[in-house]
């Protein structure tokens, strides 16, 4: 939530989850520049090659890649 966003969609299936979302909004404090830099450094290796985000880096999970007629 430290980056600019236009819309955040959160699933709410109970009053407890709604309260959790409201608590997150009201208690949110953005990370400082040093905290962001530390987080990026800590996660750089995992993010480097996409091995944990195959939906972004491979066609294994992309039905459109298997059905190019969908985009015509």
Phi and psi in radians as a Rosetta constraint file:
Dihedral C 1 N 2 CA 2 C 2 CIRCULARHARMONIC -1.409 0.35
Dihedral N 2 CA 2 C 2 N 3 CIRCULARHARMONIC -0.209 0.35
Dihedral C 2 N 3 CA 3 C 3 CIRCULARHARMONIC -1.718 0.35
Dihedral N 3 CA 3 C 3 N 4 CIRCULARHARMONIC 2.645 0.35
Dihedral C 3 N 4 CA 4 C 4 CIRCULARHARMONIC -1.104 0.35
Dihedral N 4 CA 4 C 4 N 5 CIRCULARHARMONIC 2.350 0.35
Dihedral C 4 N 5 CA 5 C 5 CIRCULARHARMONIC -2.396 0.35
Dihedral N 5 CA 5 C 5 N 6 CIRCULARHARMONIC 2.663 0.35
Dihedral C 5 N 6 CA 6 C 6 CIRCULARHARMONIC -1.640 0.35
Dihedral N 6 CA 6 C 6 N 7 CIRCULARHARMONIC -0.598 0.35
Dihedral C 6 N 7 CA 7 C 7 CIRCULARHARMONIC -2.566 0.35
Dihedral N 7 CA 7 C 7 N 8 CIRCULARHARMONIC 2.444 0.35
Dihedral C 7 N 8 CA 8 C 8 CIRCULARHARMONIC -2.158 0.35
Dihedral N 8 CA 8 C 8 N 9 CIRCULARHARMONIC 2.177 0.35
Dihedral C 8 N 9 CA 9 C 9 CIRCULARHARMONIC -1.893 0.35
Dihedral N 9 CA 9 C 9 N 10 CIRCULARHARMONIC 2.160 0.35
Dihedral C 9 N 10 CA 10 C 10 CIRCULARHARMONIC -2.201 0.35
Dihedral N 10 CA 10 C 10 N 11 CIRCULARHARMONIC 2.374 0.35
Dihedral C 10 N 11 CA 11 C 11 CIRCULARHARMONIC -1.314 0.35
Dihedral N 11 CA 11 C 11 N 12 CIRCULARHARMONIC 2.284 0.35
Dihedral C 11 N 12 CA 12 C 12 CIRCULARHARMONIC -2.246 0.35
Dihedral N 12 CA 12 C 12 N 13 CIRCULARHARMONIC 1.918 0.35
Dihedral C 12 N 13 CA 13 C 13 CIRCULARHARMONIC -2.019 0.35
Dihedral N 13 CA 13 C 13 N 14 CIRCULARHARMONIC 0.125 0.35
Dihedral C 13 N 14 CA 14 C 14 CIRCULARHARMONIC -2.835 0.35
Dihedral N 14 CA 14 C 14 N 15 CIRCULARHARMONIC 2.878 0.35
Dihedral C 14 N 15 CA 15 C 15 CIRCULARHARMONIC -1.127 0.35
Dihedral N 15 CA 15 C 15 N 16 CIRCULARHARMONIC -0.598 0.35
Dihedral C 15 N 16 CA 16 C 16 CIRCULARHARMONIC -1.095 0.35
Dihedral N 16 CA 16 C 16 N 17 CIRCULARHARMONIC -0.724 0.35
Dihedral C 16 N 17 CA 17 C 17 CIRCULARHARMONIC -1.211 0.35
Dihedral N 17 CA 17 C 17 N 18 CIRCULARHARMONIC -0.661 0.35
Dihedral C 17 N 18 CA 18 C 18 CIRCULARHARMONIC -1.054 0.35
Dihedral N 18 CA 18 C 18 N 19 CIRCULARHARMONIC -0.786 0.35
Dihedral C 18 N 19 CA 19 C 19 CIRCULARHARMONIC -1.108 0.35
Dihedral N 19 CA 19 C 19 N 20 CIRCULARHARMONIC -0.684 0.35
Dihedral C 19 N 20 CA 20 C 20 CIRCULARHARMONIC -1.047 0.35
Dihedral N 20 CA 20 C 20 N 21 CIRCULARHARMONIC -0.763 0.35
Dihedral C 20 N 21 CA 21 C 21 CIRCULARHARMONIC -1.136 0.35
Dihedral N 21 CA 21 C 21 N 22 CIRCULARHARMONIC -0.746 0.35
Dihedral C 21 N 22 CA 22 C 22 CIRCULARHARMONIC -1.129 0.35
Dihedral N 22 CA 22 C 22 N 23 CIRCULARHARMONIC -0.695 0.35
Dihedral C 22 N 23 CA 23 C 23 CIRCULARHARMONIC -1.095 0.35
Dihedral N 23 CA 23 C 23 N 24 CIRCULARHARMONIC -0.711 0.35
Dihedral C 23 N 24 CA 24 C 24 CIRCULARHARMONIC -1.092 0.35
Dihedral N 24 CA 24 C 24 N 25 CIRCULARHARMONIC -0.724 0.35
Dihedral C 24 N 25 CA 25 C 25 CIRCULARHARMONIC -1.178 0.35
Dihedral N 25 CA 25 C 25 N 26 CIRCULARHARMONIC -0.769 0.35
Dihedral C 25 N 26 CA 26 C 26 CIRCULARHARMONIC -1.343 0.35
Dihedral N 26 CA 26 C 26 N 27 CIRCULARHARMONIC -0.389 0.35
Dihedral C 26 N 27 CA 27 C 27 CIRCULARHARMONIC -1.823 0.35
Dihedral N 27 CA 27 C 27 N 28 CIRCULARHARMONIC 0.025 0.35
Dihedral C 27 N 28 CA 28 C 28 CIRCULARHARMONIC -1.121 0.35
Dihedral N 28 CA 28 C 28 N 29 CIRCULARHARMONIC 2.341 0.35
Dihedral C 28 N 29 CA 29 C 29 CIRCULARHARMONIC -2.299 0.35
Dihedral N 29 CA 29 C 29 N 30 CIRCULARHARMONIC 2.132 0.35
Dihedral C 29 N 30 CA 30 C 30 CIRCULARHARMONIC -1.112 0.35
Dihedral N 30 CA 30 C 30 N 31 CIRCULARHARMONIC 2.641 0.35
Dihedral C 30 N 31 CA 31 C 31 CIRCULARHARMONIC -1.231 0.35
Dihedral N 31 CA 31 C 31 N 32 CIRCULARHARMONIC 2.594 0.35
Dihedral C 31 N 32 CA 32 C 32 CIRCULARHARMONIC -1.416 0.35
Dihedral N 32 CA 32 C 32 N 33 CIRCULARHARMONIC 2.948 0.35
Dihedral C 32 N 33 CA 33 C 33 CIRCULARHARMONIC -1.021 0.35
Dihedral N 33 CA 33 C 33 N 34 CIRCULARHARMONIC -0.728 0.35
Dihedral C 33 N 34 CA 34 C 34 CIRCULARHARMONIC -1.156 0.35
Dihedral N 34 CA 34 C 34 N 35 CIRCULARHARMONIC -0.669 0.35
Dihedral C 34 N 35 CA 35 C 35 CIRCULARHARMONIC -1.154 0.35
Dihedral N 35 CA 35 C 35 N 36 CIRCULARHARMONIC -0.712 0.35
Dihedral C 35 N 36 CA 36 C 36 CIRCULARHARMONIC -1.123 0.35
Dihedral N 36 CA 36 C 36 N 37 CIRCULARHARMONIC -0.778 0.35
Dihedral C 36 N 37 CA 37 C 37 CIRCULARHARMONIC -1.070 0.35
Dihedral N 37 CA 37 C 37 N 38 CIRCULARHARMONIC -0.749 0.35
Dihedral C 37 N 38 CA 38 C 38 CIRCULARHARMONIC -1.111 0.35
Dihedral N 38 CA 38 C 38 N 39 CIRCULARHARMONIC -0.714 0.35
Dihedral C 38 N 39 CA 39 C 39 CIRCULARHARMONIC -1.151 0.35
Dihedral N 39 CA 39 C 39 N 40 CIRCULARHARMONIC -0.766 0.35
Dihedral C 39 N 40 CA 40 C 40 CIRCULARHARMONIC -1.107 0.35
Dihedral N 40 CA 40 C 40 N 41 CIRCULARHARMONIC -0.698 0.35
Dihedral C 40 N 41 CA 41 C 41 CIRCULARHARMONIC -1.113 0.35
Dihedral N 41 CA 41 C 41 N 42 CIRCULARHARMONIC -0.766 0.35
Dihedral C 41 N 42 CA 42 C 42 CIRCULARHARMONIC -1.138 0.35
Dihedral N 42 CA 42 C 42 N 43 CIRCULARHARMONIC -0.561 0.35
Dihedral C 42 N 43 CA 43 C 43 CIRCULARHARMONIC -1.804 0.35
Dihedral N 43 CA 43 C 43 N 44 CIRCULARHARMONIC 0.024 0.35
Dihedral C 43 N 44 CA 44 C 44 CIRCULARHARMONIC -1.022 0.35
Dihedral N 44 CA 44 C 44 N 45 CIRCULARHARMONIC -0.778 0.35
Dihedral C 44 N 45 CA 45 C 45 CIRCULARHARMONIC -1.117 0.35
Dihedral N 45 CA 45 C 45 N 46 CIRCULARHARMONIC -0.776 0.35
Dihedral C 45 N 46 CA 46 C 46 CIRCULARHARMONIC -1.153 0.35
Dihedral N 46 CA 46 C 46 N 47 CIRCULARHARMONIC -0.564 0.35
Dihedral C 46 N 47 CA 47 C 47 CIRCULARHARMONIC -1.482 0.35
Dihedral N 47 CA 47 C 47 N 48 CIRCULARHARMONIC -0.290 0.35
Dihedral C 47 N 48 CA 48 C 48 CIRCULARHARMONIC -1.031 0.35
Dihedral N 48 CA 48 C 48 N 49 CIRCULARHARMONIC -0.812 0.35
Dihedral C 48 N 49 CA 49 C 49 CIRCULARHARMONIC -1.965 0.35
Dihedral N 49 CA 49 C 49 N 50 CIRCULARHARMONIC 0.044 0.35
Dihedral C 49 N 50 CA 50 C 50 CIRCULARHARMONIC 1.329 0.35
Dihedral N 50 CA 50 C 50 N 51 CIRCULARHARMONIC 0.259 0.35
Dihedral C 50 N 51 CA 51 C 51 CIRCULARHARMONIC -1.110 0.35
Dihedral N 51 CA 51 C 51 N 52 CIRCULARHARMONIC -0.350 0.35
Dihedral C 51 N 52 CA 52 C 52 CIRCULARHARMONIC -1.760 0.35
Dihedral N 52 CA 52 C 52 N 53 CIRCULARHARMONIC -0.008 0.35
Dihedral C 52 N 53 CA 53 C 53 CIRCULARHARMONIC -2.272 0.35
Dihedral N 53 CA 53 C 53 N 54 CIRCULARHARMONIC 1.005 0.35
Dihedral C 53 N 54 CA 54 C 54 CIRCULARHARMONIC -1.059 0.35
Dihedral N 54 CA 54 C 54 N 55 CIRCULARHARMONIC -0.460 0.35
Dihedral C 54 N 55 CA 55 C 55 CIRCULARHARMONIC -1.124 0.35
Dihedral N 55 CA 55 C 55 N 56 CIRCULARHARMONIC -0.332 0.35
Dihedral C 55 N 56 CA 56 C 56 CIRCULARHARMONIC -1.710 0.35
Dihedral N 56 CA 56 C 56 N 57 CIRCULARHARMONIC -0.433 0.35
Dihedral C 56 N 57 CA 57 C 57 CIRCULARHARMONIC -2.041 0.35
Dihedral N 57 CA 57 C 57 N 58 CIRCULARHARMONIC -0.057 0.35
Dihedral C 57 N 58 CA 58 C 58 CIRCULARHARMONIC -2.448 0.35
Dihedral N 58 CA 58 C 58 N 59 CIRCULARHARMONIC 2.814 0.35
Dihedral C 58 N 59 CA 59 C 59 CIRCULARHARMONIC -1.571 0.35
Dihedral N 59 CA 59 C 59 N 60 CIRCULARHARMONIC 0.019 0.35
Dihedral C 59 N 60 CA 60 C 60 CIRCULARHARMONIC -0.941 0.35
Dihedral N 60 CA 60 C 60 N 61 CIRCULARHARMONIC -0.678 0.35
Dihedral C 60 N 61 CA 61 C 61 CIRCULARHARMONIC -1.836 0.35
Dihedral N 61 CA 61 C 61 N 62 CIRCULARHARMONIC 0.226 0.35
Dihedral C 61 N 62 CA 62 C 62 CIRCULARHARMONIC -1.887 0.35
Dihedral N 62 CA 62 C 62 N 63 CIRCULARHARMONIC 1.730 0.35
Dihedral C 62 N 63 CA 63 C 63 CIRCULARHARMONIC -1.120 0.35
Dihedral N 63 CA 63 C 63 N 64 CIRCULARHARMONIC -0.501 0.35
Dihedral C 63 N 64 CA 64 C 64 CIRCULARHARMONIC -1.120 0.35
Dihedral N 64 CA 64 C 64 N 65 CIRCULARHARMONIC -0.613 0.35
Dihedral C 64 N 65 CA 65 C 65 CIRCULARHARMONIC -1.101 0.35
Dihedral N 65 CA 65 C 65 N 66 CIRCULARHARMONIC -0.546 0.35
Dihedral C 65 N 66 CA 66 C 66 CIRCULARHARMONIC -1.508 0.35
Dihedral N 66 CA 66 C 66 N 67 CIRCULARHARMONIC -0.253 0.35
Dihedral C 66 N 67 CA 67 C 67 CIRCULARHARMONIC -2.331 0.35
Dihedral N 67 CA 67 C 67 N 68 CIRCULARHARMONIC 1.244 0.35
Dihedral C 67 N 68 CA 68 C 68 CIRCULARHARMONIC -1.088 0.35
Dihedral N 68 CA 68 C 68 N 69 CIRCULARHARMONIC -0.336 0.35
Dihedral C 68 N 69 CA 69 C 69 CIRCULARHARMONIC -1.133 0.35
Dihedral N 69 CA 69 C 69 N 70 CIRCULARHARMONIC -0.327 0.35
Dihedral C 69 N 70 CA 70 C 70 CIRCULARHARMONIC -1.132 0.35
Dihedral N 70 CA 70 C 70 N 71 CIRCULARHARMONIC -0.487 0.35
Dihedral C 70 N 71 CA 71 C 71 CIRCULARHARMONIC -1.708 0.35
Dihedral N 71 CA 71 C 71 N 72 CIRCULARHARMONIC 0.085 0.35
